[in-house]
Amino acid sequence: MPERKTVVPGELIGRDKKAGENTYRDGDSVYASVYGFKNDKGREVEVLPIRSSYIPNEGDKVIGIVTDVNFNCWYLDINSPYDARLPISLHPEYIETGDLEQHLRIDDAVIVEVTEVDKEKNVSAKMDEKGLKKLESGRIIEISPPKVPRVIGKNASMISMLKRETNCDLYVGQNGRIWVSGSECRVNDAINAIKMIEKKSNISGLTDKIRNYLKEEEE
C-alpha cells in the first residue's frame, strides 16, 4: 500500500473533486480541515484524522477546567489525556502562596495558553497575557478537536458569522472546548449551530446554510 500523505488544516488537497469528510471547498479547490492523512477516492477526496483527542502543543490557546489546587499551582483538565499545570507565577494577579482558591477554585473554567510540553508530556500553561482569563459566565460545550478549524472557518469567516448572527460572545479553544455567552435563547441557537457544523463539516456552502438557520431561529 502506498504511504499516505500527511496534511494540515488549510492545505490544498484536490481540485475539481467532491469535498469528503474533514475537508471544505473553496471554488474548485478542496482543502483539509483537520490534521490527518489525505485519502484520494477518485472523484472524492477526504482526510482521515490522525487523532480524535486533543494533543497539546506549545502556543495552543485552550479552555481548561480546574481539577486540583496545590500550594503553588492549579491543575487543569484540558480535554486531553494530559493535564496542564498553571503555576501561581503565571496567573495575571499577584497571589500569596496558599491563597490560590481565592482566585481559582475546582470546576472554574479558564482560557490559558500552553507554554511547554516536555518529552514526558508534562504540560505547563500560562494565564498572564491579554485574552487569557477566567470565564465568569456562559456555557461551555465540547466538539471533536479536529473539527475546530471548521467552526472557525477560513479567515475566521464562520466564527465571525456566528457571533454576528447570535449576538453572542464565543471563544473556540484549540482543544475542542467552546465558550458561549449571551441571552439564553441565542446561546441555544449558537450551540445548535456549532453542533450542526461539527456534524456537517464536509458540506460545501456550510457558512450560508448555518447563517440561514440562525436567521430562521431569530424570527
N, C-alpha and C positions, 0 to 999 in steps of 0.2 A: 504494500500500500504506500503511495507517495506521501511524503511528510506534509502535513497541513501547515499553511502559513498562519502565523500569529498576527492578529490585527488589533488596533487600538480604537477607542471611540473617535469618530470623525474621519477615519481613514477611508479613502475611496476603495471599494472592493468590486465594483462592476458598473457596466453601462448597458442601457437597453435591456435590463433584466428585471424580473419581478423581485420586489424587496421582501425577503423572507424574515424569519424570526431574528430579533435582535439587530435589525437594520432599519434605515429610513431612506426615503427617496428625496432627492432634490433635483428637479428637472428629469433628465435621462440618467442621472447618476445615482448609484446606491452606495450608502456609507454605513460603516459599522457603528452601532450604538453602545456596544459593550466591548470589554476586553475578551478575546477568545480566539477561536480558530475559524478561518474562512472555510465555508463549505459550499462549493460551487455545484449546483444541482442542474446545470444546463440552462434552462430558461429562468431559473430562480437561484438567488444566492443568499445565504444566511450565515450567521455567526453562532458557533457553539461556545457558550460561555466556559471559560477556563475554571471558574469557581462561582458558586452561588452565594457564599458567605463573604462578608467583608474582611479583607486582609489589610491592616493599617499600613500606611506609608507616610514617611516624613512629609509634612506640609499639608496633609489632609485636614480639612475642617469638618468636624463631626459633631453630632449631638450625643452626649453621654448622660448616663443616669448614675447618680452617686449610689454606690453599693456598700461602702465602708468608709469609716473615718479613723485615721491614725493620729498620732500626736503631731505629725508634721506634713501630712498629705491626705488627700482623698483618693479613693479608688473608684474608677468609673467603668460601668458596663458600656461598651461602645458598639454593641451589636456585632461582636466578633468573637472568635474563640479566645481572644486575648484581651484582658482588661487593661486599662490605662491608669497610670499614676499621675495625679496632679499635685505637684509639690506646693507647699504653702508659699514659697518664694515666687511662684508664677501665678498667683492669684492677683487680681488688679488692686486689691486693698492691702494695706499693712495689717497683718494679723499676728497677735501674740500666740506663741506655741500653747496648745491646749485649749484655744478658743475657736477652733475650726468650726464647730457645729453652730456657732452664732452666725456663720456666713453661708455654709452649705451643709445640708442635712441629707441623710439617706432618703432616696427617692427624688431628690431635687434633680432637675434637668438643666444641662449647661451646654453652651456651644464652646468647644475648645479646638485647639489646633495640635495635631500630632507633631511633636518635636524630635522624637527619636524612636527608632525600633532597632534593638540590638539583635545579635545573632541568635539569642535565646528567645526572641520575640517578646522581650520586656518592652512595654510601650510607655513612653512619657508624653505628657501633654502640657500645654500652657493655656492661660486664660487672661493674660495681661496685655492684650493688644486690642485695637479697635475692632468692634464687631463680635468679639468673644465675650460671652456674658451668661448670667443665669437667666433662665426662661421663667418668668414670673406667672404667666397665664397661658391660655391657649391649649391646644391639643397636639399630641404627637402620634403620628402613625408610622408604620414601617412598610417599606416596599423592598423588593429584591434589589440589592445594591447594583447589579448590572443594569437595572432599568433607570438609574439616576440620570444618566445623560439624556434620556428621552423626556423625562419630566422637566429638565432644564431647557432642552431644545437647542437648536443651532443659534448661536449668538444670544442665548437666553430668551429666545422667542416664546417658548411655551410657558416658562415660569412668569415672564412679564405679562403675558396674556391672562394667566390665572389670577395674578394679583389685581390686574385692572378690572377684570370682569366680576370678581367676587368682592372687591374692596377689602381683601384680607391681607394681613402680613403673613408671608411664608418664608421659611428657610429650609433649604434642602441640604442635609448633611451628606457627605460622600459615603457614609456608612449605611445609607438607605433609610435613615430616620428623617421625617419631615415634620416641622413645626408649623401649625396653622393657627392664627389668631384673628378674631373678628366677631361679627354677630353670629349667633348660634346657627341660624338657617343658612347663612352664606358659608360658614365653616363646613357645614354638612355638604353643601354643594361642592366646595373645593375638594373635600376628601373624596367624594364620589367621583369627581373628575379625575383626580390623581389615580384612583383605582382603575378607572377606565383606561387611562394612559398606560398603566402598567400591563393591563390585560391585552390591550390592542396596540402595543408599541410598534408592531410591524406594518400597520396600516398606513398607506400614503394619505396625505391631506389630513392628518390627525389633528393638527392645531385648529383648523377650521371646524372640524367635527366637534371638538371639545368646546370651542367658542359658541357654536350654535346651541349646544346642550346647555351651557350656562345661561345664555340669553333666554332660552325657553323656561328654565327654572326660575329666573328672576321675574317672569311675567305672572 
